């Protein structure tokens, strides 16, 4: 079956986040946090390169979708179940920016600023869409974290590129929205109909706010130790989510499976950051285990994606 660009799901941009995020996390663990987690360059840079490749391929494919099926792109930007995933494009762009910055700073800066501009624009649109009403609680999913809380991701590469003020701004906006949105989605999980199995990986996005508000918050506000409590919350959430997803291999494969990947990258980054400040054997072991878990899930989802793409072309 030939690839139909009309059916290209905007959630596929989660691949960019998962791949580039793993490379950046492993790079940080290997260089900034020596002795915590060691990863060779051929491991870290492979995932960064795959993230860049995924971004290029998806931008081309989605541009074709925009030209051939503009009405479907319009649905991505308006349907409550899809709109949140639109944030994966600009957030993924900022992660790739951090990946290429050591090799090509100009390209890194361009990608970061374009990603930031798109993210803020989409956040404004997302808030307007919520205020317009007409959204049923069951239509919301973890993808809305990517859109409205994605600003907590961009300070990682932003600080690397020297954009301190912009990073503070984006972090502040998204960190402020995070508890409100988390409460709303928790209510949705408790009282609305369960998500279809193909969308259940999106609950893993709950790991991102506590992991990165802690890890990037410490970078932006050094010495503010109360943020460490969020890392502890992330560990408990990770345990609950892994139990919840214990049969995930039986779930039907879909682009939402990429929602497993970046949240586990974020947890691994937070674990490495905590182990730097608390170099006890337990925390170092947790950092290594978190990185291994993130790598395992990225590899599984990447292989499933390639196999699914090959079957459609067959």
C-alpha positions in Angstrom: 0.0 0.0 0.0 1.5 3.4 -1.0 2.0 6.0 1.6 -1.0 8.4 1.7 0.1 11.9 2.8 -3.5 12.6 3.8 -3.1 10.1 6.6 0.2 11.5 7.9 -0.5 12.0 11.6 1.0 15.1 13.2 1.9 13.0 16.2 4.8 11.6 14.1 6.7 14.7 15.1 7.1 13.0 18.4 9.8 10.9 16.7 11.9 14.0 16.5 11.5 14.7 20.2 12.2 11.1 21.2 15.3 10.6 19.0 16.9 14.0 19.5 15.9 14.0 23.2 17.7 10.7 23.8 20.9 12.0 22.1 20.9 15.2 24.1 20.2 13.3 27.4 23.0 10.8 26.7 25.3 13.7 25.7 24.6 15.6 28.9 25.1 12.5 31.0 28.4 11.7 29.3 30.0 15.2 29.4 28.3 17.5 31.8 27.8 14.9 34.5 31.1 12.8 34.4 31.0 9.7 36.4 27.2 9.6 36.6 26.4 7.9 33.3 29.0 7.2 30.6 28.0 7.1 26.9 30.4 7.1 24.0 30.0 9.7 21.2 29.0 7.2 18.6 25.9 6.5 20.9 24.9 10.1 21.6 25.5 11.5 18.2 23.6 8.7 16.4 20.4 9.6 18.1 21.0 13.3 17.4 21.5 12.6 13.7 18.4 10.4 13.6 16.4 13.2 15.2 17.7 15.6 12.5 16.9 13.1 9.7 13.4 12.6 11.1 12.8 16.3 11.2 13.8 16.8 7.6 11.8 13.8 6.4 8.7 14.9 8.3 8.9 18.5 7.2 9.0 17.4 3.6 6.2 14.9 4.0 4.0 17.3 6.0 4.6 20.1 3.4 3.3 17.7 0.7 0.3 17.0 3.0 -0.3 20.8 3.3 -0.3 21.3 -0.4 -2.3 18.3 -1.4 -4.7 18.1 1.6 -4.9 21.5 3.3 -8.3 20.5 4.9 -6.6 17.7 6.8 -3.9 20.1 8.1 -6.7 22.4 9.2 -8.3 19.5 11.2 -4.9 18.9 12.9 -5.0 22.5 14.1 -8.6 22.5 15.3 -9.6 19.0 16.4 -9.1 18.8 20.2 -7.7 15.2 20.0 -5.0 16.3 17.5 -4.2 19.9 18.3 -1.9 19.1 21.3 0.4 17.0 19.1 1.0 20.0 16.8 3.4 21.2 19.5 5.7 18.3 18.9 6.9 20.1 15.7 8.4 23.3 17.2 9.5 21.5 20.4 11.3 18.9 18.4 12.9 21.6 16.3 14.4 23.2 19.4 15.8 19.9 20.5 17.4 19.3 17.1 18.8 22.8 17.4 20.6 21.8 20.6 21.9 18.7 18.8 23.4 20.5 15.8 24.6 23.6 17.8 28.1 22.2 18.6 28.7 21.6 14.9 26.8 24.4 13.2 25.8 27.2 15.7 24.1 29.3 13.0 21.7 26.5 12.1 21.2 25.7 15.7 20.2 29.3 16.4 17.9 29.5 13.4 16.1 26.3 14.3 15.7 27.3 17.9 14.2 30.7 17.2 11.9 29.4 14.5 10.8 26.6 16.9 10.2 29.1 19.7 8.2 31.4 17.5 6.0 28.6 16.2 5.6 27.2 19.8 4.4 30.5 21.2 2.1 31.0 18.3 0.6 27.6 18.7 0.2 28.1 22.5 -1.8 31.3 21.9 -3.9 29.4 19.4 -4.4 26.5 21.8 -5.6 28.7 24.6 -8.0 30.4 22.2 -9.3 27.0 21.2 -9.9 26.1 24.8 -11.6 29.4 25.5 -13.9 28.9 22.5 -15.5 26.0 24.3 -17.2 23.0 22.7 -14.5 20.6 23.8 -15.6 17.4 25.5 -13.5 16.2 28.4 -12.9 12.9 26.7 -11.4 14.6 23.7 -8.4 15.8 25.7 -5.2 13.8 26.0 -1.6 14.1 27.1 -0.7 15.7 23.8 -1.9 19.0 25.2 1.1 18.9 27.5 3.3 19.1 24.4 1.5 22.2 23.2 0.9 24.2 26.4 3.8 23.0 28.6 6.4 22.5 25.8 8.2 25.7 26.9 9.8 23.7 29.8 11.7 21.7 27.2 13.3 24.5 25.2 15.6 26.0 28.0 17.9 22.9 27.7 19.1 23.8 24.2 18.3 27.5 24.7 20.8 27.9 27.6 23.4 26.0 25.5 22.9 28.6 22.7 23.1 31.5 25.2 19.4 32.5 25.1 18.9 32.9 28.8 16.1 35.5 28.9 14.0 33.8 26.2 14.5 30.5 28.1 13.3 32.1 31.3 10.2 33.5 29.6 9.2 30.2 27.9 9.9 28.2 31.0 7.9 30.5 33.2 4.8 30.5 30.9 4.7 26.7 30.6 5.6 25.9 34.2 2.7 28.1 35.3 0.3 26.3 33.0 1.5 22.8 33.9 -0.3 22.3 37.3 -3.6 23.5 35.8 -3.4 21.3 32.8 -2.2 18.3 34.9 -5.3 18.7 37.1 -7.6 18.9 34.1 -6.1 15.8 32.5 -6.2 13.9 35.9 -9.9 14.6 36.1 -10.3 13.4 32.5 -8.4 10.2 33.4 -10.6 9.6 36.4 -14.1 10.2 35.1 -14.1 10.1 31.3 -14.0 7.0 29.1 -10.6 5.3 29.0 -8.4 6.2 26.1 -8.3 3.8 23.2 -5.3 1.4 23.5 -3.5 3.0 20.6 -3.5 6.4 22.5 -2.7 5.0 25.9 1.1 5.8 25.6 0.2 9.5 25.7 -0.3 9.2 29.5 3.5 8.9 29.7 3.7 12.6 28.8 2.7 13.2 32.5 6.4 12.4 33.2 7.6 15.5 31.4 6.4 18.4 33.6 7.9 17.1 36.9 11.1 15.9 35.2 11.9 19.0 33.3 10.5 21.6 35.7 13.0 20.1 38.1 16.0 19.6 35.7 15.7 22.8 33.7 14.4 24.8 36.7 17.6 24.0 38.6 19.6 25.2 35.6 17.6 28.4 35.5 17.4 29.0 39.3 20.5 27.4 40.8 20.2 26.2 44.4 16.4 26.2 44.5 16.3 22.8 46.1 12.5 22.5 46.6 12.4 21.6 42.9 14.0 18.3 43.8 10.6 17.2 45.1 9.4 17.1 41.5 12.0 14.5 40.6 10.7 12.3 43.4 7.2 12.7 42.0 8.5 11.8 38.5 10.0 8.6 39.9 6.6 7.6 41.5 4.8 8.4 38.3 7.2 6.4 36.2 6.6 3.4 38.4 2.9 3.7 38.1 3.0 4.3 34.3 5.3 1.3 33.8 2.8 -0.9 35.7 -0.1 0.6 33.8 1.7 -0.2 30.4 3.0 -3.6 31.4 1.1 -5.1 28.4 1.9 -2.3 26.0 3.3 -4.8 23.3 -0.3 -6.0 22.9 -1.6 -2.5 22.2 -2.1 -1.6 18.5 0.8 0.4 17.1 0.2 4.0 16.3 2.2 7.3 16.1 1.1 7.9 19.7 3.7 5.3 20.7 6.3 8.0 20.3 4.8 9.4 23.5 6.7 6.7 25.3 10.0 8.1 24.2 10.6 11.7 25.1 9.0 11.5 28.5 11.4 8.7 29.4 14.3 10.8 27.9 13.2 13.6 30.2 13.1 11.3 33.2 16.6 10.1 32.4 17.8 13.7 32.1 16.3 14.5 35.5 17.9 11.4 37.0 21.3 12.4 35.7 20.9 15.9 37.0 19.9 14.7 40.4 22.8 12.2 40.5 25.2 15.1 39.8 24.1 16.9 43.0 23.6 13.7 45.0 26.3 11.2 43.9 25.3 8.3 46.1 25.4 4.9 44.5 21.6 4.6 44.5 21.1 7.8 42.5 23.8 6.9 40.1 22.2 3.5 39.5 18.8 5.2 38.9 20.4 7.5 36.4 21.9 4.6 34.5 18.7 2.6 34.7 16.6 5.5 33.4 18.9 6.1 30.5 18.8 2.4 29.6 15.0 2.4 29.9 14.7 5.4 27.6 17.1 3.8 25.1 15.1 0.6 25.1 11.8 2.3 24.4 13.2 4.6 21.7 14.7 1.5 20.0 11.4 -0.5 20.2 9.3 2.4 18.9 11.8 3.2 16.1 11.8 -0.4 14.9 8.0 -0.7 15.1 7.8 2.6 13.1 10.2 1.3 10.4 8.4 -2.0 10.2 5.0 -0.2 9.9 6.3 2.1 7.1 7.7 -0.9 5.2 4.4 -2.8 5.4 2.6 0.2 3.9 4.9 0.4 1.0 4.7 -3.3 0.4 
